[in-house]
Amino acid sequence: MEKKCENQYLGEEKVSKLLLKFSIPCVLSLLISALYNIVDQIFIGNSGLGYLGNAATSVVFPITIISLALAWCFGDGAAARLSLLQGTCDTKKSHQVVGNALLATFFASLLFVGFSYFFMDGILSSFGATKATIELAKDYFTVILAAIPIFMLTNTMTPLIRVDGSPGYSMIVMLTGCLINLILVPVFIFRLNYGIQGAALATIIGQWASFMLATAYFFRSKTFKLSFRSFFPRMRIVGGIASLGTSTFIAQMSIVVISLVCNLMLVKYGQESIYGSDIPIAVIGISMKVFTIVIDLVIGIMLGAQPILGYNFGAKKYGRVRETLSWAAACTLVVGLLSTLAFQFLTQQIIHIFGDQTVLYHEFAHLSFRIFLSLILATCLIKVSSIFFQAVGLPAKAALISLTRDLVVFIPLVIILPQFFGIKGLLFAAPAADAVGILLTLYLVRNFLSSLDKQVRRFSKTL
């Protein structure tokens, strides 16, 4: 008698139907998460804080990404591991994978908060805070730090909820927090005059609501049951989770390194330009957050595909693996093309959302969107391929793609190009890095798919 696996329908139902079922909630969840920061920027930019307030939050944003990188490393790594276990019908240790992921996230959050509080001034200055924005950044960051542990745990739990077969509930977790934030931000900023601290307070109240909903799910999970034994530290399990989540961690930390280096270069070369330092930092911060919305669409599609890919790869159904990737890539092409058109022809409309600022502000914003984000289609395909390799248990290839585009190519260009072309030279670093990254990505994906085809033919001969 054939052994029945957990979530066996992942290997049987139509791939396009499965992708819709899993990806739509994932996309919405990530977009909702991105709205936390976008909403803050919109209301701050339209308040008396203006672009200085946006510059301050832009300084804090990449620092909080470090905490998100750690959370997603353990969350996505554990989710990938659970999918592979489900595909091989071996889920006895699933509860230990989940428990150790949550335990590792909790201890990582405590280290992050302690380090950030102790070295706050130095950290903020390193990420581009100027004399005009340092106090605003400290006010915002101090409040945000108070909820970092629950923020990290929530972002570890949501991919586990999704891979447990409840993508809709994962979406509700994020939607609840975002709606609360959306309601409270204008009240705290405009009605109660809490300023930038009000924006941060609204954010953490929403995060607490999401955390409580996520925690409630784990008392009725489907494919694993947690107990005290689940949280007994097992370094081998933690190491395995972290290795599968490495590409996610690198991708997020790349954003941090990019933001750090970009902000330092923007301060240095901005002072020598007509724009000054604070306008470029505010504009690039907004560009990166709008960029994040597009990338979240793509990542959401692939995170929805992750349990399908992991299950079928573990079950050796390689034809379904290839079909899932094809559908995900096709959706990504549509997102990338539409985004490119928007950033080239609708820049004025996008910029005005964040407040009616100075002429120089709008001038640099136009340049930023039209140059810095010109090859966002390539960026989307690079992200898709990285998550694909992670889902099929090949973190080294996933990490190689992320490292090459972000750290090997982009960072050196950010440092070198402004020396010859001033602050505008920095904007060309992103499309140049995308061009190199997409060539490597296509090469690795093509080779992997060729190896899959060989395994499919070999398996067919044995039937």
Secondary structure as GFF3:
##gff-version 3
##sequence-region A 1 463
A	DSSP	three_ten_helix	8	11	.	.	.	ID=ss1
A	DSSP	alpha_helix	15	45	.	.	.	ID=ss2
A	DSSP	alpha_helix	50	87	.	.	.	ID=ss3
A	DSSP	alpha_helix	94	118	.	.	.	ID=ss4
A	DSSP	alpha_helix	120	126	.	.	.	ID=ss5
A	DSSP	alpha_helix	134	145	.	.	.	ID=ss6
A	DSSP	alpha_helix	148	163	.	.	.	ID=ss7
A	DSSP	alpha_helix	167	186	.	.	.	ID=ss8
A	DSSP	pi_helix	187	191	.	.	.	ID=ss9
A	DSSP	alpha_helix	195	217	.	.	.	ID=ss10
A	DSSP	three_ten_helix	228	231	.	.	.	ID=ss11
A	DSSP	alpha_helix	235	244	.	.	.	ID=ss12
A	DSSP	alpha_helix	246	270	.	.	.	ID=ss13
A	DSSP	alpha_helix	278	314	.	.	.	ID=ss14
A	DSSP	alpha_helix	318	345	.	.	.	ID=ss15
A	DSSP	alpha_helix	347	352	.	.	.	ID=ss16
A	DSSP	alpha_helix	359	367	.	.	.	ID=ss17
A	DSSP	pi_helix	368	372	.	.	.	ID=ss18
A	DSSP	alpha_helix	376	391	.	.	.	ID=ss19
A	DSSP	alpha_helix	395	403	.	.	.	ID=ss20
A	DSSP	pi_helix	404	410	.	.	.	ID=ss21
A	DSSP	alpha_helix	411	421	.	.	.	ID=ss22
A	DSSP	alpha_helix	423	427	.	.	.	ID=ss23
A	DSSP	alpha_helix	429	462	.	.	.	ID=ss24
###
